[in-house]
């Protein structure tokens, strides 16, 4: 099951990670790559903490905080957290916002890829 989650997350994040790695290597701009890694780890940690709090009936991490972390680049970690921890994976309103955030990232990198390819052919 863990291998499946790693594979799914890797495939989902392939374009953003490739794009941010390309920026780090060609433009000497490691910020997007660092943000994806750091924010994904942080977001996974927040999912884990929120799940533990829910199980203990304690104060929860606000959904807007989780979404802000996803928007800041942590959506791959959020996806992994949803799959591994089975947390926030069944709430339709949460999933809708999560997938909009993910789509924003993917479409941004798709636009970047198209721009790079056009530059190469020009």
C-alpha positions in Angstrom: 0.0 0.0 0.0 2.9 2.4 0.8 4.5 1.7 -2.5 1.2 2.4 -4.3 0.9 5.8 -2.5 4.5 6.7 -3.3 3.9 5.8 -7.0 0.6 7.8 -7.2 2.0 10.8 -5.5 5.1 10.7 -7.7 3.1 10.5 -10.9 0.7 13.3 -9.8 3.7 15.6 -8.9 5.9 14.6 -11.8 5.3 17.8 -13.9 5.7 20.3 -11.0 8.8 18.5 -9.7 10.4 18.3 -13.2 9.6 21.9 -13.8 10.9 23.1 -10.4 14.0 20.9 -10.9 14.6 22.5 -14.3 14.3 26.0 -12.8 16.8 25.0 -10.1 19.3 23.7 -12.6 18.9 26.2 -15.5 17.9 29.4 -13.8 19.7 28.8 -10.5 16.3 29.2 -8.8 15.8 26.4 -6.2 12.9 28.1 -4.5 10.0 26.2 -6.2 11.8 22.9 -5.7 12.5 23.7 -2.0 8.9 24.9 -1.5 7.5 21.6 -2.9 9.7 19.5 -0.7 9.4 21.5 2.5 5.7 22.3 2.2 4.9 18.7 1.3 6.6 17.4 4.4 5.0 20.1 6.5 1.5 19.4 5.1 1.8 15.7 5.6 2.8 16.4 9.2 -0.2 18.7 9.6 -2.5 16.0 8.3 -1.0 13.5 10.7 -1.3 15.9 13.6 -4.9 16.8 12.7 -5.9 13.1 12.4 -4.4 12.4 15.9 -6.3 15.4 17.3 -9.5 14.2 15.7 -9.1 10.8 17.2 -8.5 12.3 20.7 -11.4 14.8 20.4 -9.0 17.7 20.6 -8.9 21.1 18.9 -8.4 20.6 15.2 -6.2 22.4 12.6 -8.5 24.6 10.5 -9.1 23.4 7.0 -8.1 26.8 5.6 -4.6 26.3 7.2 -4.3 22.9 5.5 -5.4 24.4 2.2 -3.0 27.3 2.5 -0.2 24.9 3.0 -1.3 22.9 -0.1 -1.5 26.1 -2.1 2.1 27.0 -1.0 3.3 23.8 -2.6 2.3 21.2 -0.1 -0.4 19.5 -2.1 1.7 16.4 -2.9 2.2 15.9 0.8 -1.5 16.5 1.3 -2.3 13.9 -1.3 0.0 11.4 0.3 -1.4 12.2 3.8 -5.0 11.7 2.5 -4.0 8.3 1.1 -1.7 7.0 3.8 -3.6 8.4 6.8 -7.1 8.2 5.3 -7.7 11.7 6.5 -9.8 14.3 4.7 -10.2 11.9 1.8 -14.0 11.5 2.0 -15.3 15.0 2.7 -16.5 16.3 -0.7 -16.2 20.0 0.2 -12.6 19.5 1.3 -11.7 17.4 -1.7 -13.2 20.0 -4.1 -10.9 22.7 -2.8 -7.9 20.3 -2.6 -8.3 19.3 -6.3 -8.8 22.9 -7.4 -5.5 23.8 -5.7 -3.8 20.8 -7.3 -5.2 21.7 -10.7 -3.9 25.3 -10.3 -0.4 23.9 -9.7 -0.6 21.4 -12.6 -2.0 23.9 -15.0 0.6 26.5 -14.1 3.4 24.0 -14.8 1.7 22.8 -18.0 1.7 26.4 -19.1 5.3 26.7 -18.2 6.2 23.6 -20.2 4.3 24.9 -23.2 6.3 28.2 -23.0 9.6 26.3 -22.7 8.8 24.1 -25.7 7.7 27.2 -27.7 11.0 28.9 -26.8 13.0 25.8 -28.0 11.2 25.7 -31.3 11.5 29.4 -32.0 
